[in-house]
Amino acid sequence: MSESLSPEERALLPQIKQWIADHRTALTDDLAQWIAIPSISRADRAAPGAPFGAECAQILQHVLDHAEQAGFKTEQHQGYAGSLIYGEHARDIGLINHLDVVPAGDNWTFPPFTLTHHGDFVIGRGVADNKGPGVLNFYLLKLIRDLNIQLHHNLRIVYGLAEETNMADMAWYAENGPVPEYSIVTDGMFPVNNAQKGQLSFTLNVAESGVLADIVAGLASNSVPDFASVRIAQANLHDVSEKLALLQGVAATTVFIKPGQDGAFTLEARGNGGHAAFPDGTLNATQVLLAALIELELLGDHERQLAETLVQLFASPYGESAGLALEDAESGKLTLNAGVWYRQHADTLSIDCDIRYPVSWRGEQIVEMLQQQLAGTTITLDPDWRDVAPFFLPASHPVISLLQQVWNDTTGNNDRPYAMGGVTHSKKLPNAITFGPGYRKTAANTPDFLPEGHGLPHGADETIHLPSLLDALPKYVIALIRLDSYLVAQG
């Protein structure tokens, strides 16, 4: 640990370490209960008191009940969010988290809604994004209470339920409060995040697409599909099977035929799923499927031209082939993801897409560039696109600097704030800054027992390294002590 830590801070560290050892099993037991509830945010299944569906209402009530049993005060915010509060002060410091998850998707090695232990790793949908950090927040309040750490602010955990969709949870909470003076969003990587790209969510419609209209892939626009399929009604199965056996490259091991009735069959393709904002290591299964349809000569001339256009449009997750090769020094490259493929109308393929664009650009500019790229094709952009503007604070911002210094002091590093394509509740809540608890990958904290491409947030076999997660607790304790003192000094 750095010599920049105060004597009081250094004295806390062994106490925190022992507390973590004493509570590790209880924490993972609680996480297992949270993972078991498939809390996928579904505004289309809203009910009174449950604006995001029954499962989201269930996980929130479970967490609030458990917190009350542990002796914490709770608040229910009309089903949009819930709070856990520790302290009896006039002002709050927030810890912001979310309990909703993306759908499980396909191709899991382990059951998605059962917590699986494998050495120091745990696997399940939401362990990294964001139920693992959510449980950590709950135990952070217990730790501060048990060690009798004195603060001048209440600690308020706010658990949202629609972060993975449109953030209507925190938009409601920002309007209806109570909004903490400052908040730490525990839904990102360490060290501190000072820039988040803008997010465009939109649908492309491909009219008169024939066979392509039967493509089915993906469950969320912000996830890379790891499975895609299409039903072929008229083709010689024997001939197609022989051609499939001759395919080269990725398709040779990731494309399969599933025979049906009346001579029909389904062509299936596998990819590597993951988070749309972090495409390295992913492979969109629809790219594999489209390439196979072309190589197997299963398309008519018009359909083949459309397939080639779509392959070209989505050839790069960084938008180069779509005329969107944008980048800035503050936040890096634009990303483009074709997340959900489905038939919405007769003979029309619809594709729900996700773009994360650099902070120096505006959503309207990106839409205009995309429309220019689509001109002359039969692919149209649905007018009901949604834009979430970028988030940016300079590295010199006092709270950004404070949190960054905590990281450097507790690790001995000399890191700087970072930018990302991931979107967090920092976009919706005033004075909310994302700070961990994700960690940089090393050989020690990266699972070597999963298939290639597995283990990522939003992907199959979502995994987290438990010691790395728990190691965030001392960082948060020191960050909260320093932030509390800073806010007191500001009056």
N, C-alpha and C positions, 0 to 999 in steps of 0.2 A: 504493500500500500504506500501511497505517496506521503512524503513528509508534509505535504500541504494540508493534510487532515489535522484538525485540532486535537489536543489531548483527549477532550471529551468524546469526539467522534471515534478516535482510535480505541478508546476504552469500551465503546459500544460493540465493536466488531466481534470479539469472542462471545459476548452474550447473544448476539444475533445468530452466530454460527451454531451455538448450542441449542437455541430455540428452534432453528430450522431442523436440526437433527431430531429433536423431540417431536416435531409436528409433521414430518414428511409423510408418514403413513396416513395420517388423518387427512392431509391435503389431497393426496391421490385418491383416497376413498371418496371424498366429496367430488372430486373431478369426475370420477366414474359415474356418479349419480347425475351430474350435469350432462355428460356426454350421452347418457342413455335417452335423453329427451331430444327428439329430432326437430329442433326449434328452427325450422326454415320459415323465414318471414313471408307471410301470404296475406297481403292486403285484400286480395280477392276473396278471402275467407273470413273477413272481418265480422265480428259480433260485438254486442254491447260489452264494453270493458276489455275487449280483445281486438284492437284494430289491426293486428298482424296475425290473427288466427289462433286456434286453440293451443297449438304446441308452444308458441311464444308466450302466451298467457300462462301456460303450465310451468315453463322453466322460470319465469319471473316470480311466480308465486312460490315455487319451491325454494328459490334463493332467499326471498324475503322471509319466509317462514323459518328457514334455517338460521338466518341472521338474528331474528327475534329470539329464537331459542338460545342463541349464543350471547344474548344480552344487549344487542345493538338496537337503536331506534331505526325504524324504516318508514319510508313514504312510498305510496303507490300513486303514480302520475297518470291516472286514467288509462292504464294499459300501454301507454306510449313508452314508458320507462319506469324505473323504480330506483329508490335511493336507500343506501345504508349510511347511517351517520354516527360518528363517534366524536363526542365533545359537547360542551355546553357554552359555546361562545357565540358572539354576534355575527361572525363572518365565517365563510367556508373556503377551504381549498378542495378542489375537485379531483377525483380520480375517475376517468371516463373510460367506459368499456362497453362491449356489446355481447349479448347472449344469443343472437341469431347466427345461423351458419348457412353456408351455401349447401345445395343438395349434395347428397353423397356421390352421385355419378356411378360409373361402372369401374370394373377391373380392379377391385380391391383384393388384396391378399388376406387382410384381416377384416373382421366385421366393423363397419363404419360407426355404429352406435353402441358399441361395447368397448370400454377402455381395455386395451391389451398392453401388458407389460412385457418388454423385451430388454433385459439388462437395465441400463439407465435410461431407456427410451420408453415413451408411452405413445400409443397409436390410437387414433379415433378422430372422427370429424369434429373439428373445433378445438383440438388440443393446443394448436398454435394460434388459430384465428377464430375465436378470441376467448374461448372458455378457460384455457390454461391460464392466461393472464388474468382472467376474471376471478378465478379461484385465488390466484396469487394476491389480488387486491384485498379480498376478504380476509386472507390470513395476514396481510400487512396491517390491517386494522387491529387484529388480535395481537400481533407482535407488539405494536406500539402501546396498546393497553397493558399487556402483560409486563412489559419492561418499564412501564410508568414513564414514558417519554413525554415531557411536558411541551405542549404547543399552545399558541395563542389563537388558533383557528380550529374550527371543526374540520374533520376529514369527512368528505361526502363522496361515496362511490355512487356514480350514476350509471346504471346498466340500461343500455338501449336495446331495441329489438328490431331495427330495420337498417342497420349499417350496411348490410350486404345488398340492399336493394336501392332505395332512394333517399335514405337518411331522414325519412319523415319523422322518425322517433326524436332525433335531436333537434330537428327544425321546430317541432312542437314544444320541446322542453326549453329551447332558447327563447321562445315567446312567452312561456307560462311559468318557467323557473321552479324554484329559485336557482339562479345562475351563480356559481361560485366566482369569487374575485379573480382567481386564476385556477386553471385546471391542468393536470397532466393526463394526457390521453395514452393509455397503456395498450397500444395497438400498432406497434411498429418495431423497428430495429433500434438498438442503441448505436451511436450516442443520441443526440437530439436532432430532430427533424425540423428544418426551417423552411422547406419548400416542398409543396405537393403539386404535381401537375393538374391541369384541368381535366375533366372527364366528360366525354360526349357519349351518350347512349342513344342509339338510333337503329332503325330497321331498314334494310334494303329489300326491295321486292323485285323478283325476276319473273316477269310475265312470260307466258307461253314457253314454259321451261320443260314440258314433257316429263320424261323420266326423272329429271332432276328435282321436280316438285315433290317427289316421294322420298327425298333424302331426309333422314331424321338424325340429329346430332345435338349434343349439348343440353345443359339444364339452366345455365345462367350466362348472360352476356359477358360477365367479368371473369369467366373461367374458360380455359382452353379445353375443348372437347377431347376426351381420350377414346371415344367410341363413336362411330358413324355407320349408318346402314342405308341401303336403298333396295326397294323391291323391284325386281325385274320380272315382268309378266311374260314377255315373248323373247325367248332366246333358247338356243340348243344347249342344254346343261352340260352335255358331254364335251362339246366343242369348247365351251367357256372354261370348263375344268382343265382341259388340256392346255389352253392358253395361259391359265393362271399358274400352272406348274412351270411355265417357261419365264414368268416374270422375274426381273432382276431388281436389285436394290432393296429398299425398305419394304416395298409391296410384297416381296417374295415370302416374307415371314409375318406380315401384319394384315393380309387380306384373306378372307375366308368366304366360302360359299355355304349357305344354309338352305338345303332343299325345301321346297314348299309343296303345295298341291297344284294339280292341273298344269304341271310343267313349269310353274313359276318358282323363283328362288330369291333369296335375299343375299346381297353382297355386303359383307361386313368388313370394317377396317378398324384397326387399333392405332392409337397414338400415345403421346405422353401428356397427361393433363397437368394443370397448374393454374396459377393466378395470372390473369390477363396482363397485369401491370409489370410482371416479372417473367418475361417469356423465355429467358435463357434456360435450356434444358427441356423445353416443352416441344411437342409436335402435334399440330392440329390434325385430328383424325380425318377431317373432311378433305384436307390436301391429299392424303393417301388415297381416300376413296375416289375423288375426282380423277386423280392420275390413273387409277386402276380402271375406271370406266372408259377412259380414253384408250388406254393400252389394250384393253380386252375388246375394243370395237363394239361396245354395247350401246352406242349413241348414234342417232341420226346426225346429219350434217349440222342442222341448226343447234341441236343439243350439244354437239361436240364443240361448236364455236362458243357457246355459253360457258361450257365447262372450262375451256381454255382461258376464257376471260376471267372467270372466278379464280382459277389457279394463279393467274398472273396478278390479280388484284390483291390476293392474300398470300402471295409467295413469301413475303417478309413480314415478321411480326413488328418491324420498325417502320412500316409504311412506305418504303422506298418504291416498291412496284405499284403503289397506288398514288404516286405523285405527292406523297406526304412526308418526305424525308426532312423533317424539321428537328432542330436541336438548339439549345442555348446553354450557356455556361452555368446558369443557375440551377437547371433541373435536368439536363440531358436530353435524350432522344424521345420523340413521339413513339407510342406503341399502338398497334392496331390488332384487334382480335375479332374473329367471326365466331361468336360463342354458341348461338342456338340456331339450328336449321330445321325448318318445318314447313308444311303446307298450310297456308292461311286461307287461300281462296283456290278455286278450281284452276288447275294448270299453272299455279303461281308458287314459286319457291320464295319463302321469306327467311331472312337472316338477321338475327339480333346481334348487333355489333357494339364494340367498346373501343374508344380511343382515349388515351391519356396523352395530353399535349403539353408542351413546355410552357412555363409560367409567363414568358414574355409574349405569348400569343393569346388570341381570343377565340372562343368557340365559333363565333360567326365566321371568322376567317377560315377555319378548318372546314366548316360545312361548305363554304363557297368553293374551296379548292377541290373538295371531294365531288361536288356536283359538276365541276368542270371536267374532272377525270371520267365521270360516268356519261358525259354528253356523247351522243352517238351510239350508245348501247341501249339495250332494253331493260337495263337495271335502273331502278328509280329509288330515290331516298324518300322515305315516308316523312311528311312534314312535321310529325309529332316527335321531333328529336328533343333530347334533354341535355342541358349543359350545367355542369357543376364547375364554377370558376376556380382558378388556381388559388393556392394558399402560399403566402410568402412573407417571411419576416427576415430582416437582415441579421447576419451572424452577431452583430454588435448589440442587438436588442438585449436589455438587461436580464430578462428571464431566460432567454436562449443562452446567453453567456453563463448564467448561474448554473443551469443544468449541464451545459457542456463541461464546465469546470468540475462539477461533481463527478462526471464520468472520468475525466482525466485524472482527478485526484484519487479515485478509488481503483483505477486500473494501472496507473503509471504511464498511460499513453499520452500522446500529444495530438489527439484527433480534432477534427473540425466538424461542425454541423453538416448534415447531409440532405440531399434532395431525393425524392422518390416519386414513382408513378402511382403508388398505392394511395388511396383516398381514405382518410379517417374522419372522425367526428371533429377534428380541428377545423374542417371546412364549415361546420354549422354552429359551433358554440364559441362565443367570444372568449378571447384570452385562453384558448385551449391549445396546448403544445404537446406534440407527440414525442414520447421519450421511452423507448423500449417497450416490452422486455425481450424482443427478439435479439439474436446474437449472430455474430459472424461465424460462418462455417469453418470448422477445422476438422482434421482427421478424427479427433477424439469425440466431437459432438455430432458427427454426421453418420447416420445409420448405414452399415455395410451389409445388411441382411435383407434389403428390399430390392425388387426389380428396378432396373434403370428407369429414371423419370418418376419414381414413386417417392412419397414422403413430403411433398410440398403442400403448403396451404392451398386450398381449393382443388388439390389433386387427390389421386387415390393414395390410401395409406398415409394420410396426414400424420406427421410425427413431430414430437418435440423431445429434446434432450433435457431430462428433468433436472440434473444438477445445474445446467446453464440457466434454466428458468428460475430456480431457487436462488441462484447467485444474484438475481436482480434485487432481492429484498434489502440487503445492506445499502445498495445504491439508492433505492427509494427512500429508506429511512433518512439518510443524510440529505437527500434532495429536499424532502419535506421539512426537515429542521431548518435548512438554509433558506428555503422559500418562505417559510413562516417568519423567520427573522427579517428577511428583506421586506416583506409586506408590512410588518409592524413598523419598520424604520420609515417606510413610505407614508405611514399615517393612514 
